[in-house]
Amino acid sequence: MRKLGGVVLGLALLVGTAGAATAAPIVYTDRALWEAAVSGLTIEDFNSFANLTVVNAGTVFPSGISVNGADADISDFGWGAIGEGVGLRFFSDTTITLPGAPTAFGFDYVDLDLTGATISFGAFSQALAMTGDGDAGITPDDFAFFGVVFAPGDLPGGNFTIALNEGLGIDNLAFGRGSVPEPATLALLGLGLGVAGLRARRRKA
């Protein structure tokens, strides 16, 4: 019985300390897996604007997103070749603001083949995976996906920034509600499993 009490106390302390922590965002590179983890999706395909339309802070997209960058426009580069119409293209650091309070977002991107790019929001920062060179001819390896699910409050102001020194095109920008288990939830699960395991051992004995 003392053993059981000690385990319960130890796991309870773990719950207490974990409750103050924040679960790390979960990153996806497969769109189908990301979509399976997210509900209430809103998707911006950028097809409501013509090719080469200049995008600025005053541009209103049907999905409610806004874009703040020095040199963003609508482009069919890459996307037209695979029947996706157009996407958002930019050549320097760009901030995108999502409406509401989503806890997940993701997008397809193309032609990140030179100096790379970093996506960041709140305390999160990660380099995007490189792709093939779309300028040499559009092939499947020129495209990739980035998706992330995070805890409420991790996306201050609904903003995320993509920092880069080369051109990048994104399309099918989606956002919705994802679920990241809080550390306290995981600790409670461990507590339940630990107690159940000790009870089973005592019965055997």
N, C-alpha and C positions, 0 to 999 in steps of 0.2 A: 504493500500500500504506500510505503514511503517513496518507493521508486516512482510510482504513478504520480504522486503529489509533486515530486521534484520535476518530472517531465512537464506536467501541467504548468507549474510555476515558470519554468524556463521558457516554454512556448508562449505563455502569457506575456512575459517580458519582451519576447521577440515581437509579438503583436503590437505592444506599446511603442517600441522604437520604430517599427516598420511603418506605423500609422503616420509618422511625421515625414516619411520619405515620399518621393514622387516616382511613380513607375516610369521607366525610360520609354521614349517613343519606339514603336515597332516599325521597321522599314521593310518594304516589299519591292521586289524588282519584277514580279509577275502580276500583271493586271488582274487576271482572273482570281487569283488568291486574295488580292487586296479587296476586290469588289465583294467577295464572299464574306469578308470581315466587316463590311460597312453597310449601313442602311440609310434610306432616305436620300439617295444620291441626286445631286444636281450636276448636270454636265454642260460645260461651255465648249462648243466645237468651233467657235469663231466664224462660222459660215454665214452669219448675218451681215458681214462686211465684205466688200470687194477686195480683190487682190491689190496690194500696195496702198491700202488705206492707212494713213498715219494714225497712230494710237497715242493718246496722251491722257493726263489725269481727268480730262473732261469727257472722255469716251465712255458711253454707257453700254454695257453688254447685257444681253437678255437675262443672263444668269445672276446679275447683280454684282459681279466682280468689277474691280477697278485696277488699273495698271499705272504705275508711276515709274517711268524710265525716260531717259533722254532721247532714245532713238528706237522706239518700238514701232512696228507696223504689222499689217496683215500680209501674209505671204503664202503662196502656193508651193514654195520650195519644199521638195520632199513629199508633202502631203498630196499634191495633185497627182503625183506619179502612182500612188497606191489608191486613188479614188476617194481620198479623205477631204478633198476640197482645199481649204486654206487653214493656216494656224497662226499663232502669234510668234513674231520673230523679233529679236532684240540683240544688240551688240555690246551692251555695257550693263552694269549692275541695274537690276530692275526689281521693284517691289510690287507684289500682287496682293490685293486686299480681298478677302473672302467675306461675304455677308453672313449675318447670323453668328452663331457660335459653333462652327463645325469642330469635330474632334478627329477628322481624317481628311486628307486631300491627296490627289495623285494626278499625274499627267504623263502622256507620251512625249518623247522628245527625239530630235533628229540632229545629226551632224555635229556631235560634240567630239571632235577628233584632234584638236590642236593643243590648247593650253588647259582645257578642263573648265569646270564650274563647281561652285560650292553653294548648296542650299542651306539657309539658316532661318530660324525663328526662335524667339525666346532664348533658352539656354542650349538649343539644339543646333548643331552644325555638322554637315557631312558633304563630302565630295560626291558628285554624280558620277556614275560609271561612264567610262568613255565609250564611244561608238565608232563605227567605220566612217569613212570620208564620203559624205553625200555629194561633194563637188565632183568626185571622180566617176559618178554614176550611181543612181539609187539602187541599193541592194538591201536585203532584210537586216543585215548587221548595222546599218546606219541608224536604226531606230532602237529605242530602249524605253523602259518605263520606270518611274519613281513614284512610290506611294508610301504614305506614312499614317499611322494611327497613334494618337497621343491622348493624354489626359486633359480634361477641361482646364482651361486657364493656361495651357502651354503655348497657345498662339495669341500673344498679346495684340489686341486691336485687329485680329484677323489677318495679320500681315506675315508674309514670308518673303524672303529676298533671295534672288539668284545672282551671285556675283560671278562675273566672267570677263575674259579678255578676248573673246571671239564671238562669232555669231551663233545663236542657238534658236531653234524653233521648237515650240511646244504646241500640243493640240490635245483635245479631249480632256481638258482640265475638269476634274470632278471633285466634289466635296460632299461630306455627309457626316453621319454619326458612326464612329467606330467605338470599340471597347477595349481598353487596356486594363488588365487586372491590377488593382492597387496592391502594393506590398502587404498591407494589412490583411487583405482578402486571402492572399496566398499563405500567409502565416496562419490564419484561422483554419484553412484547409489542412495545413500540416499538423496543427493542433488536433483536429478531429481524427486524422489518420493515425497520429501517434498514440492517442488514447485508445482507439479501437485496436491497434496492434498490441498494446500492453494488456488489454483485457483478454484478447485471444490467447496470449502467452500464459496468463494466469489461469485461464480455464484448462489449458493443456496440462499445466503443472498440477 
